[in-house]
Amino acid sequence: METDKIGMIKSALILLVAGMGTTFLFLVIQALVTNALAWFTKPFAALLAEPAPKKAPASPAKKPAAQEDEGAVVAAIAAVLHHASK
Protein backbone atom coordinates (compact mmCIF):
# COMPACT_ATOMS: atom_id res chain seq x y z
CA MET A 1 0.00 0.00 0.00
CA GLU A 2 2.83 2.38 0.91
CA THR A 3 4.67 1.73 -2.36
CA ASP A 4 1.51 2.52 -4.27
CA LYS A 5 1.31 5.96 -2.64
CA ILE A 6 4.98 6.62 -3.37
CA GLY A 7 4.46 5.58 -6.99
CA MET A 8 1.51 7.96 -7.29
CA ILE A 9 3.55 10.80 -5.81
CA LYS A 10 6.38 10.08 -8.27
CA SER A 11 3.91 10.11 -11.15
CA ALA A 12 2.42 13.37 -9.91
CA LEU A 13 5.86 14.99 -9.66
CA ILE A 14 6.76 13.81 -13.15
CA LEU A 15 3.53 15.28 -14.53
CA LEU A 16 4.16 18.49 -12.58
CA VAL A 17 7.65 18.93 -14.01
CA ALA A 18 6.53 17.99 -17.52
CA GLY A 19 3.60 20.43 -17.43
CA MET A 20 5.59 23.31 -16.02
CA GLY A 21 8.45 22.61 -18.42
CA THR A 22 6.07 22.62 -21.38
CA THR A 23 4.53 25.90 -20.21
CA PHE A 24 7.94 27.49 -19.71
CA LEU A 25 9.11 26.34 -23.14
CA PHE A 26 5.95 27.72 -24.76
CA LEU A 27 6.40 31.10 -23.06
CA VAL A 28 10.06 31.30 -24.12
CA ILE A 29 9.13 30.49 -27.73
CA GLN A 30 6.31 33.06 -27.61
CA ALA A 31 8.68 35.77 -26.32
CA LEU A 32 11.26 34.95 -29.01
CA VAL A 33 8.67 35.01 -31.79
CA THR A 34 7.23 38.30 -30.49
CA ASN A 35 10.67 39.91 -30.43
CA ALA A 36 11.48 38.54 -33.88
CA LEU A 37 8.26 39.96 -35.31
CA ALA A 38 8.93 43.32 -33.68
CA TRP A 39 12.41 43.37 -35.22
CA PHE A 40 11.07 42.27 -38.60
CA THR A 41 8.25 44.82 -38.77
CA LYS A 42 10.24 47.81 -37.47
CA PRO A 43 11.23 49.00 -41.01
CA PHE A 44 7.56 48.98 -42.06
CA ALA A 45 6.43 51.25 -39.21
CA ALA A 46 7.01 54.31 -41.41
CA LEU A 47 4.26 53.10 -43.75
CA LEU A 48 1.63 53.53 -41.06
CA ALA A 49 -0.01 56.94 -40.87
CA GLU A 50 0.61 58.95 -37.75
CA PRO A 51 -2.59 59.97 -35.98
CA ALA A 52 -3.48 63.61 -36.60
CA PRO A 53 -3.08 65.82 -33.55
CA LYS A 54 -6.36 66.92 -32.05
CA LYS A 55 -7.20 70.57 -32.46
CA ALA A 56 -8.12 72.74 -29.52
CA PRO A 57 -11.76 73.84 -29.55
CA ALA A 58 -12.30 77.21 -31.22
CA SER A 59 -14.65 78.51 -28.53
CA PRO A 60 -14.70 77.75 -24.84
CA ALA A 61 -16.74 74.64 -24.22
CA LYS A 62 -20.03 74.92 -22.39
CA LYS A 63 -20.22 73.23 -19.01
CA PRO A 64 -21.61 69.72 -19.22
CA ALA A 65 -25.10 69.26 -17.85
CA ALA A 66 -23.73 67.17 -14.99
CA GLN A 67 -21.75 70.14 -13.64
CA GLU A 68 -24.70 72.52 -14.02
CA ASP A 69 -26.88 70.24 -11.89
CA GLU A 70 -24.26 69.97 -9.16
CA GLY A 71 -25.83 72.79 -7.16
CA ALA A 72 -29.20 71.06 -7.22
CA VAL A 73 -27.64 67.80 -6.01
CA VAL A 74 -25.82 69.57 -3.18
CA ALA A 75 -29.06 71.29 -2.16
CA ALA A 76 -30.94 67.99 -2.18
CA ILE A 77 -28.28 66.30 -0.03
CA ALA A 78 -28.31 69.22 2.40
CA ALA A 79 -32.11 69.02 2.66
CA VAL A 80 -32.01 65.28 3.37
CA LEU A 81 -29.32 65.73 6.02
CA HIS A 82 -31.27 68.57 7.62
CA HIS A 83 -34.45 66.49 7.64
CA ALA A 84 -32.63 63.43 9.03
CA SER A 85 -31.05 65.40 11.87
CA LYS A 86 -34.46 66.47 13.28
Secondary structure by P-SEA (a helix, b strand, c coil): caaaaaaaaaaaaaaaaaaaaaaaaaaaaaaaaaaaaaaaacccccccccccccccccccccccccccaaaaaaaaaaaaaaaaac
